[in-house]
């Protein structure tokens, strides 16, 4: 999947304006405070949403966005403050109250039943019928009606598991509408969607806004905020930094508000003398996923790897790392053939993989920072573990990489996405890796952490490491890379030097309109 600001069609000023009236409010929260052990998550937050308004909520990870929406959905009670919804005031909401009021949340992880049909998922909890008998004809008819309202072309009898992620998201929206949603909270709704799927989601969102629903839209992608939202509120450290009309602000102002400093000086990879070839791949293939791929990585070089979802980028990374076995081809490390039958072999030869899913593949969430940093390097320990040495190593990496946590003994599941990603990097630095493969290095992290991770990747290149960076974020690819490879249908379809790589040329190559390498 490629994401680019050029792939999102901005709305006109007329399209952006919603139907809400000034002063009219569907939701109004005042003075919300919430404290967890050692953490002030919300500190006197005021926030409101009008009927027929898309109100974006942005901020770095740990700013308080998740805590606020969990209070609104009834998952957490606030310590202090009030919630007013539809003219009624509450000191707190239960999940049942929130749903009865018409507050519905669509999280990044789907809350549907995969083995049930589309129609059953839409009406789950309120299936038509009498007592224990379901009226299947009415179930199908009402599901078709609600999907027709949203222009969703999905078979209501199809098992949910047969649908793609974008269609499942459409089903969640249909479910919310069927259950009389008045306020819809959308938490990073485009995180796993491709370009045309994002456009479909925007169309659905505009349809809901036109029907008078209030929408809270949470996203790290500011181009989406400027495409959809009427207003935007910025949270930082549990406080509201400011609320702006979209017409009265810009990306730079929002980014500065989010991190509390000027972000105009974005780090860009500068040309540095490249060293010897450290990794060479010669004609590697695996089924139809990866077909006859050859490439080289030099010390000090960052090679960007772009392509649409399903182009074979992640599959190639897994082959290099030994997680999968190739059908043919050879991988060379420092000129010597690498027989990586397992990730242990790749690690022993200095290859590191920072995976797309850091929570399940990069970290052990129930362990602390010390154990996670030492996880790979402990392979060299024979009998006795020097705990003091491990603690000191973790402390040094926490300082040099600016990993922010309450303590080295804090379970890493409670860290923000950006800090988790830097912890994965610390693990591989501790293991002495020479080749780093990054698969979506900044997915799900806020703008401040994203820029910090970019800086760290460039520092790795300056230290003569070789980097292969897989990313769906084209500005990220163009900012970091010395050259850009583009994959399509399992092959390398394009090879662009830095001065020839643009969003247009990369997208054209990825969809088959550019020159084959």
N, C-alpha and C positions, 0 to 999 in steps of 0.2 A: 504494500500500500504506500502510495506517495501522498503526502499532504503538502499543500503549498497555498500561499495566499492567493495565487493566480487561479486556483481551482475552486475558489469560493466566490460566487457572484455577489457583490455587495448590493444591498437594497438601495433603492432611491430614497430620498428624504420622505417622499409621500408614503412609500411602502413601510418605512421604519416606524412611522407614527402609528400608535395604537388607538383604540377607542376609549381609553380611560379619561376621566375628567379630573382636572386639577382639584385636589382636596379630597377626592373620593378614595377610600381605602378599604380593601378587602381584609388585609392582614396588617396589624400594627403591633410591634413588640417594643417595649420600653424598659430600659435599664436592666437587661438580662445579664446576670453574672452566673458563672459556673466554674467551680474549682474541683480539680482532681488532685490526688496526693502529690504535692510538690509543684503543681502546674495551675496557673490561673488561665483557664481556657477562654473564657469570655469575661470582659470587664466593662459592664455598663453599656451593652449594645442596644442601639435603637435602629429599627429597620421596618420598612413597610412595603406593601405591594398593593397595587390598585387592580380592579377587575380589568381584563383586557390589556394588561401590561406585561412585558418581559423585563424583569428586573435582574440584571446580572450581578453575581456575587463573586468577587475575585480576591486573590490574596495568596501569599506563599503557603506552602504546606506548613501546618501548625499555626496558621493565622486565626483559626477558630471557625472556619466554614463548616466542617463536618459536625462540630459540636452544636452549632446553631441549627442545622437542619435536623439533627437528631432530637433536639428539644422540640422543634416544630412538629416532628412526626411522632412524638410521645415516647421515644426511646430513653431519653434522659429528662429528669426534672431540673428546672433551673434552681439555683440557690436563692436568687433574688430576681425580682422583675415581674412583668405581666405580659400576657399574650391576649390580644383582642382580635377576634375573628368574626366577621359577619355581624358586628355590633355587640357581641358577647365577650365578656372579659374572663380570663382564666389565670390562675397563678401557675398552673402547669396543665399539661395534657397527657392522657394515657394514649397508647396506640389506638385503642378502640374509639376514644373520643375524637382523635385526629381524623380517623377514617370516616366517622359519622359526620363530622363537619365538612368533609370533602377535601381533606389534605392528603395528597398522594405523592409518593416519592419514587422516582425511577433511579435506582442506583447503577453504578458501573456493572456490578454483578447482577444478573437477571434473577428475578424472584418469581419465576414461573415453574410449572411442572412439566418436564421435558417429555414424558411418556403420554401425557394427555393431549387431546386435540386443541386446535386453536380456539374453537368455540368454547370448550370447557374451561380453558385458561381465562378467556375474557370474562366469563360469568362465574368463575370460581367463588364460592361463598354465597351465591344467589342464583343457583341453577333453577330454571323454570320447571314447574311441575307441582305435584301434590304429594306431601309427606315424603315417602322414600322413592317415588316414581318420578323420573325425569322426562319431561316432554321434549323429546329429541328434535321433533320438527320445529317447535318454537325456538329451541336452543340455536339451531342452524339459522333460522330466519332472523332472529334478533342479532346474532353475530354478523350476518351479512349486512344488516341495516347499519350497524355501528361502523363496520369496515368501509361501507360505501360512503358514509359521511366523511371518512378520512381518506377516501380514494386508495384504500389498501387492496391490492390484488393478491389475495391469499385465500386458499381453499380452507373454509372453516372446519372441515373434517380432517385436515392434514395433521399428523402428529407434530407437536411443536419441535421435536428434536430434528425434524427434516428441514427446518427453516434456517436460513442464514441469520447472522447476528442482527443485521439491520431489520429484517422482517420480524424477528422476535421483539425488537424494540418497538416496532409498530404495534405488535400485539399488546405490549405493556401499556402503550398509550391508549389503545382501544379499550383495554380493561379499565383504565382510570376514568375514561369518558363514560363508559357504561355504568360505573359505580358513582356517577354524579360528582366527579371531581370539580372543585371550585378553585383549588390552588394546586398546581403541579410543580414539584421540585425535581429538576433534572440535574443529576450529579455527573459531570464529565460525560455527557451522552455520546460524544463522537469519538471516544478514546479508541474504539476498535473498528471504526467505520472507514470505508474508502471514500474517494472524492464524490462519486455520484450518490452514494448512500448518505453522505453528509447533506447534500442538497435535498434529498428526500426528507430527511429529518427536519431541515429548516422549513420545508413546505408544510409538514405536519404541525410544526410549532406555530407557524403563522395561522394555520387553520384554527388551532385551539385559541389563539389570541383573538381572532375574529369572532369566536363564539363567546368571548367575555371571560375566559379563564385567566386567572393571574398565574404567572409563571416565574419561578426563581430558577435562573440558569447559571450553573456553576461550571466554569471552564478555565483551563490554563491558556487556552488559545484566544488571544485578544482579538484576532481578526474575526472570530465567531461572535464575540461580544459586540463589535461594531457592525456586524451584519444583521444581528437579530434584536439587540436590546434597545429599550427606550431609555432606561437609566442603568447606572452601574454604581455599586457600592464596593469600596475597598476596605478589607479587614487587614490589620497588621497587629500581631501580638495580642489578639483577643479584643482589640478596640476598632471602632469604626474610624478610619482615617478621613473618609469623605464620601459623599454621594454626588454624582454628576449626571446631568442630562448628556446623552451620547453626543448630541450635536455640539456640546460645549467643551468637549475634552478630546484627547488624542492618546495614542499608544504610549508615547514617551511619558506623558504626565502620569498615566496609570501605573506604568512600570516603576517610576520614581516613588509614587505613593506606596506601592506594594512593598518595596524593600527599604524605603526611608533614605535613599541616596540617589544621586544622579547616575543613570546607567547609559549615558550617551557613549562612553568609551568601551564599545564591545571589542573583546579580544579576537583578532583574526590571525590565523596561522600565517606566519611570515616564511618566506623561502629561506631554508638553511641548507648547507651542503649535505647531501645524502651520502650515507655510507654504503657498505656492501649489501648485496642481496642476502637477507637472512632467511626468508621463507620463499620457496618457489613451488608452485603447483603445476603439474604437467598432465593435462588431459584427464582430469578426474571426472568420474561419472557415477551416478547412482540412479538407476531406473530412469524415469522421465523427469524427476525432480531436479537433477543436476546432470548436465550433458556436455562432456568434453570441455571442461573449464580449465583454463590455464591463466596464471597470474603470478606476479612477483611483488614482494614487499621488501623495501630497503630500510636500513636503519635511519631513523630520523624522519621517516615518511609517514604521512597519513593518507591512506587511500580510502575514499568514500565509495560505498557500494549502495546504489539506488536500484529501484525497481518496484513494480506493482506487487500487491499482495499475491502470493503464490508463484512469484517469479523464480524462487529457489535460493533466495539470499540466506535465510536461516538454515536451510538444509545444507548449503555449502559450509557455513560456519560449523555445523555439527560434524561434518566430514573431516574438516581440518582438526577439530578438537578430539577426534576419536570416539565421539558419541555414537556415530554410525559408521559402518564399513563401506568403502567404495566398491563398486563392481569392477572398476578399472582405473588406471592412472596412478601417478606417484606424487607424493609430497616430499619435498626436500627441505631440511633444516640445516642451514649453514653448509649446503652442498652435499649433505649426507642423506640418503633416502630414509624417511621416517616411517617405520612400521607401527603406526598407532592403532592398535587393536582395541584400545580402551582409553578413556580420558587420562588415566594414570600415566600412560605412555607419553601423551602429549604434554602433560604437566612436567614430567621428568625432563623433557626436551625444551622447556621454557615457553610453552604456549599457554596463554590464559584466555578464557572465554567469560566475558561479562554478559550474562544472558538477558534476553528480553524480559523474562519474568523473574525478577530478582527475589520475589517473596518465596517462590517454591523451588527455584533452581540455583539461586545465588547465595542464600542465607539460610541459617536455621533460626527461625524467628523466636523460639522459646529460649535460646541461649543469649548470653550477653556479648558485648563488643569484643572482649578479650578472647573468648572461645571462637568467635567468628573470624577474627583476624588470624588466629593461629591455626585455623582448620586445615589449610593446605601444607604449611610448613611443618606441622607436627609429624608428617610422614617420615621426616629425617630423625625423629626422636626414637631412641631404642628402648630404654627402660625407665628413665627418670625424667619427669617433666619439671622444669624450673619455672614455677608459677610466677616468681618475681620477674623473671626475664620476659615472660609472655605479657605480663601486665605493663611493663615498661615499653615494650614494642607497641602495644595498643595505644598507650598514652602518647607516644611520639607520633603515630599516624593520625590520631585524633587531633593533635596540634597542627601538624603540617598540612593536613587535608581539611582543616576546619570542620571536623565532624562534631556537631552540637548535640549533646546529650546530658542528662542529669548526672550520670555517673558511668564509668566504664562497666559497671555491673548491671546496668539497665538492660532489660530484654530488648532486643533490636526490633521487635514487633511494634514497639511504641515510638520508634523514631520516624521522622518524616521521610518521604520518598527520596528526597535529595540526599539526606544523611545516610539512608540505607545504601544508596548507590555508591556513595563515597566509601562506605565500609566494605563493599564488595571489591572496590579498587584497592583498598588497603590490604585485603587478603592476598591479592595477587602480587602486590609490591613486596609483601613480606615473603612470598614464595620465590622472589627473584625472577619473575617472568621477563622474557625478551620480546615476545610477540603478543600483542593484545588484540583480541577480537571483541568489539563492542557491538552488541545487537540492541538497537534502539536505546542509546545510553541516557537520553533525557526524557523518555516517555513517562508521563505522570508526575513530573517534578515541576516546581514553580519556576518563574523566570529568573529569580536570583540564584537558585541552585543550578539552573541550566547554564547560566553564564559561568558559574564557578566550575562546573564539570568541564565546560569547554576549555577553560584555562588550564585545568589539570591535564587534559588530553594533550594540549599543546606543550605543556611542560614535559610530559612523557616523551614526546618526539624530540625535544631538545636534549633529552638524556639518552638519545640514540636508540630508543625503543622503536619498534615497527608497529603501526596500528592499522587495522582494517575496521572501518566504522560503517556499520549498517544503519541506515536511518531513513524513515519515511518523511522526515522534515527537510525539505530541499534547502531552505536558508541555512540550516545547520550543516548540511553536506557542503554547501558552497563556502561557508565560513571556515570550515576546518580543513578541507582536503587540498592536497597537492595535485591530485588528479582524481577523476571520478569514473568508476566502472558502473555500467548499467546492465542489469540482468533482465532477460525476458525469456520465458518458457524454458528455464533451466540453463540458458546459455549466456555468455557475455556478449551483449548486443552492442555495446558502445564503450569506448575508452577515450575520455576527454581530459586533456591537460587543463590546469586551472584557468588559463586565459580563454579557453574555448567552452568551458562549462557554464551554462546558464539554466535557469528553470525551464525555459522553453525547449532547449536542446535535449535536456534529460527526459522531460515528459514525452517529447516526440519519439525519442528512442525507446522508452519504456513501453509505449503503446504500439510500436512497430512502424513508426513513420520516419525514423531516423536511420542513419547509416549503420550497418553492422560492422563491428570492430574487425 
